[in-house]
């Protein structure tokens, strides 16, 4: 029934033409659309319709013929079909019964299937819910960990957790509401962390500003320790050089490495800064944080650079400088430990600004100061600050330059202080020799300043050749040296020995020596005081060697360098000149006193009737005074000074005797008066010889006997006592025996010489011939002197 009819060929129909082609196409099931379209387009649709009608008719005929041919088979087929239909009805009934039975059996099973399907759906939903819950639990667990880390202030892991949640878990959260909540909280968490970190950072800013002073103090202590080690090393080096030069090889020089531990780091906490910077870097806000840090720290620096108005600079300078130093020590640590956070140029710019402010403050404060100790205190602390900051790489040259520029001001103040002290010392000095009663006093007042005249320890009590002002002045000078070295030794100079020496010379010359000169020239000092001042000056001159060695010691200079020729203090020359002034003033005072005593000479009897057996009374007074004066001078003055004083006094006395003969008060004198003057001269000459022998002046290599300074008076008396005084006009005799006499003075004195036979020579009748010869010779001398004049 389903078999397709076979296609018929053209020969089967017996005819051809267009109808045959159309019929073939229909039989083959071809598409007739193009043919029909073509016919209609060509206007031959009637032809196509006719052809189709013809084909229908032909097909009907063929069907009819085919039915006639297979009629019996068709009948059989219908019968078979009816039989099959009955079978079908029976089968249908059977199937219906079976279906009913199946429906009855399967209805309960269908309910189970529905339940199974429902349970499967529930299972699927539960599995999906479990998966969803697992994802949510993971996210919420991470959130809990993040909260705990925030609670524990572990902000960096918390931020890492937030980033993990955001990048890897958030989009996979199946619950939209939870995802929105988390999305909303993530910025809040970051903002909270940022606020917490900023809060800690702000607290750290307060902490580090409070800590800066302690940081600087620790760095200053380390700098002071390093400075002490350097000084000890220089002292050891100096001692080693001195030992080497002296030929002693027992001294071993070794470097003490135990003291050279690394103490360059000052401990303080930068963790909040590290954390804040790292957290801001994680948030992508490191530039903002860097700007904030610079702004806050610059504000703190500006506050630190302001001088306290509630305290004086002397009281507040340590806090002021320590605060600034601590600031820059912290900044240096930040630069070296937080990579990329600060730049060296930025820090240098801040330091340059601070340095300008500091130097300006120092210059202003130094100009206002009027006390050397205050300036030294500030300078020493600033030097330690500079040393501490230099160890951290900061340029401190301008700061040291300010200190160096202030050294003249400091020494001027120091000189003023010393001037006041020395003035007070001299004002309170009684100018009496110091009595040393104990060995420790001897050590403190004499040995410590090298004022001893002998290396042998004296017996006590010991009377020193100087007064109390000498050791006091030495202490003042020693203190000046220490203060000067303290100011200079830790500045920019390495070798400051010459500078200290210059200032010490200035102290000795402009202050001490001037004070001594003022005391000498005040007019209120007596001869004993001037003599003591001269002795004091000589002692201070000897102390100059001690001062020089003290300078060398404190400057760590080997003593061999200061013991060279022309290396002594120039003040020694000034003190020597002051001694000369003192000796001259002493001579003036002594001469004045001698003149007071010699006035009595004018009151003697210049025309006695008989030769006196003893000296005149005035000479006893003179000798008592001279003996007291020279005995004191012998105790406190050097032999040279003693010789100068003694010779000057005797020379003055000799001149005074000659002047007495020339005085207008003496109108005339006779031989007996000359004999009395001769007795006076003999007493003086005896005194001069005793002094020359007993005082040690005989050991002097320079200068003659003290008797020689009475030569003018002696030659005059000898001339007046001579039997042939006219020999004075003989050049050879005059040069040999009367060389110290001036012929004009001799002429005046000879005119006053009177020889009265009735009175003067009444008791010498047996010598009239000699007297007559002397008178003739004297008259001849007078005549020739008149001619010469």
Long-range contacts (C-beta under 8 A, 24 or more apart in sequence): 13-58, 18-51, 19-51, 19-54, 19-55, 22-48, 22-51, 22-52, 22-55, 23-55, 23-58, 26-55, 131-174, 132-174, 132-175, 135-169, 135-172, 135-173, 135-174, 136-173, 136-174, 136-175, 136-178, 138-169, 139-165, 139-169, 139-170, 139-173, 139-178, 139-182, 142-169, 143-182, 143-185, 146-189, 150-189, 150-192, 150-193, 150-196, 153-196, 153-200, 155-193, 155-196, 155-197, 155-275, 155-279, 156-275, 156-278, 156-279, 156-282, 158-189, 158-193, 159-190, 159-193, 159-279, 159-282, 159-283, 160-282, 162-186, 162-189, 162-190, 190-283, 193-279, 194-279, 194-280, 194-283, 194-285, 197-275, 197-276, 197-279, 197-280, 198-276, 200-272, 200-275, 200-276, 201-272, 201-273, 201-276, 201-293, 202-296, 203-272, 204-269, 204-272, 204-273, 204-276, 205-296, 205-297, 205-300, 207-269, 207-272, 208-268, 208-330, 209-300, 209-304, 209-323, 209-327, 211-268, 211-326, 212-304, 212-322, 212-323, 212-325, 212-326, 212-327, 212-329, 212-330, 213-319, 213-322, 213-323, 213-326, 214-326, 215-266, 215-268, 215-325, 215-326, 215-329, 215-330, 216-321, 216-322, 216-323, 216-324, 216-325, 216-326, 216-329, 216-385, 216-388, 217-322, 218-266, 219-266, 219-325, 219-326, 219-329, 219-388, 219-391, 219-392, 220-322, 220-325, 220-381, 220-384, 220-385, 220-388, 222-263, 222-264, 222-266, 222-388, 222-391, 223-384, 223-387, 223-388, 223-391, 224-384, 225-259, 225-263, 226-387, 226-391, 227-384, 227-387, 227-490, 229-256, 229-259, 229-260, 231-556, 232-256, 234-556, 235-556, 237-556, 238-556, 238-557, 238-558, 241-558, 241-560, 242-558, 242-559, 242-560, 245-558, 245-560, 264-391, 266-329, 268-330, 268-333, 270-330, 270-333, 270-334, 270-337, 270-338, 273-334, 273-338, 274-337, 274-338, 277-338, 277-341, 290-341, 293-341, 294-346, 297-327, 297-331, 298-350, 300-327, 301-327, 301-350, 301-354, 305-354, 305-357, 305-358, 307-361, 313-365, 313-378, 314-374, 314-377, 314-378, 317-365, 317-378, 317-381, 317-382, 318-381, 320-361, 321-358, 321-381, 321-382, 321-385, 322-385, 324-354, 324-358, 325-385, 325-388, 325-389, 327-354, 328-354, 328-389, 328-392, 328-394, 329-388, 329-389, 329-392, 332-392, 332-393, 332-394, 351-394, 351-395, 355-395, 355-396, 355-398, 355-399, 356-398, 358-399, 359-398, 359-399, 359-401, 359-402, 362-399, 362-402, 362-403, 362-406, 363-402, 363-405, 363-406, 366-402, 366-406, 366-409, 367-409, 369-409, 369-413, 370-413, 371-413, 371-417, 372-410, 372-411, 372-413, 372-414, 372-416, 372-417, 372-483, 373-417, 373-483, 375-406, 375-409, 375-410, 375-413, 375-487, 376-410, 376-483, 376-486, 376-487, 379-403, 379-406, 379-410, 379-487, 380-486, 380-487, 380-490, 383-490, 383-491, 384-490, 387-490, 397-492, 400-491, 400-492, 401-492, 403-491, 403-492, 404-491, 404-492, 404-493, 407-487, 407-488, 407-491, 407-499, 410-487, 411-484, 411-487, 411-503, 411-506, 414-480, 414-483, 414-484, 414-503, 415-503, 415-506, 415-507, 415-510, 415-511, 418-476, 418-477, 418-480, 418-507, 418-511, 418-512, 419-511, 419-515, 421-476, 422-473, 422-476, 422-511, 422-512, 422-515, 423-515, 425-468, 425-469, 425-472, 425-473, 425-476, 426-469, 426-515, 426-516, 426-519, 429-467, 429-468, 429-469, 429-472, 430-467, 430-468, 431-467, 431-469, 431-525, 431-528, 431-529, 431-532, 431-533, 431-536, 432-467, 432-532, 433-463, 433-464, 433-465, 433-466, 433-467, 433-532, 433-635, 433-636, 434-463, 434-464, 434-466, 434-467, 434-468, 434-470, 434-471, 435-461, 435-462, 435-463, 435-464, 436-460, 436-461, 436-462, 436-463, 436-464, 437-461, 437-462, 444-471, 445-471, 446-471, 449-474, 449-478, 449-543, 449-546, 450-542, 450-543, 450-545, 450-546, 451-539, 451-542, 451-543, 463-635, 465-535, 465-539, 465-635, 465-636, 465-637, 466-532, 466-535, 466-536, 466-539, 466-636, 467-532, 467-535, 467-536, 469-536, 470-536, 470-539, 470-540, 470-543, 473-512, 473-540, 474-540, 474-543, 474-546, 477-504, 477-507, 477-508, 477-512, 477-543, 477-547, 478-547, 478-550, 480-504, 480-507, 481-547, 481-550, 481-551, 481-554, 482-554, 485-551, 485-554, 485-555, 489-554, 489-555, 495-555, 496-555, 497-551, 497-552, 497-555, 497-557, 500-551, 500-554, 500-555, 501-548, 501-551, 501-569, 504-547, 504-551, 504-569, 504-571, 505-569, 505-570, 505-571, 508-540, 508-544, 508-547, 508-569, 508-571, 508-574, 508-575, 509-570, 509-571, 509-574, 512-540, 512-571, 513-571, 513-574, 513-575, 513-578, 516-540, 516-575, 516-578, 516-582, 517-578, 517-581, 520-578, 520-581, 520-582, 520-585, 521-581, 521-585, 525-585, 526-589, 527-586, 527-589, 527-590, 527-593, 527-629, 528-632, 530-582, 530-585, 530-586, 530-589, 531-582, 531-586, 531-629, 531-632, 531-633, 531-636, 531-637, 531-645, 532-636, 533-582, 534-579, 534-582, 534-583, 534-586, 534-637, 534-641, 535-636, 535-637, 535-641, 537-575, 537-578, 537-579, 537-582, 538-575, 538-579, 538-637, 538-638, 538-641, 540-575, 541-572, 541-575, 541-576, 541-579, 544-568, 544-569, 544-571, 544-572, 544-575, 579-641, 583-641, 583-644, 583-645, 583-648, 586-645, 587-645, 587-648, 587-649, 587-652, 590-629, 590-645, 590-648, 590-649, 590-652, 591-648, 591-649, 591-652, 593-625, 594-622, 594-625, 594-626, 594-649, 594-652, 594-653, 594-656, 595-656, 597-621, 597-622, 597-625, 598-622, 598-653, 598-656, 598-657, 598-660, 601-656, 601-657, 601-660, 602-660, 602-663, 602-665, 602-666, 604-673, 604-676, 605-673, 606-666, 606-668, 606-669, 606-670, 606-673, 607-668, 607-669, 607-670, 607-672, 607-673, 607-754, 607-759, 608-670, 608-672, 608-673, 608-676, 609-672, 609-759, 609-760, 610-672, 610-763, 611-671, 611-672, 611-675, 611-676, 612-672, 612-675, 612-676, 612-679, 614-679, 615-676, 615-679, 615-680, 615-682, 615-683, 616-676, 616-677, 616-679, 616-680, 618-680, 619-680, 619-683, 619-684, 622-653, 622-684, 623-683, 623-684, 623-687, 626-687, 627-687, 630-691, 630-695, 634-695, 639-695, 639-696, 639-697, 639-699, 639-700, 640-700, 642-695, 642-697, 643-697, 643-700, 643-703, 643-706, 646-688, 646-691, 646-695, 646-697, 646-706, 647-703, 647-706, 647-709, 648-709, 650-684, 650-688, 650-706, 650-709, 650-710, 651-709, 651-710, 651-712, 653-684, 653-710, 653-713, 654-709, 654-710, 654-711, 654-712, 654-713, 654-714, 655-712, 655-713, 657-681, 657-712, 657-713, 657-716, 658-712, 658-713, 658-716, 658-745, 658-749, 661-716, 661-745, 661-749, 661-752, 662-745, 662-748, 662-749, 666-752, 667-752, 668-752, 668-753, 668-754, 669-752, 669-753, 669-754, 670-753, 670-754, 670-755, 670-756, 670-760, 671-720, 671-721, 671-755, 671-760, 672-760, 674-717, 674-720, 674-721, 675-721, 677-713, 677-717, 678-717, 678-721, 681-710, 681-713, 681-714, 681-717, 684-710, 685-710, 685-714, 711-740, 712-740, 712-741, 715-739, 715-740, 715-741, 716-741, 716-746, 716-749, 719-746, 720-749, 720-753, 722-774, 722-777, 723-770, 723-773, 723-774, 723-777, 724-773, 724-774, 724-777, 725-750, 725-774, 725-777, 725-778, 725-781, 726-777, 726-778, 726-780, 726-781, 726-784, 727-777, 728-781, 729-781, 729-784, 729-785, 729-788, 743-785, 743-788, 743-789, 744-789, 746-781, 746-785, 747-782, 747-785, 747-786, 747-788, 747-789, 750-778, 750-781, 750-782, 750-785, 751-782, 753-778
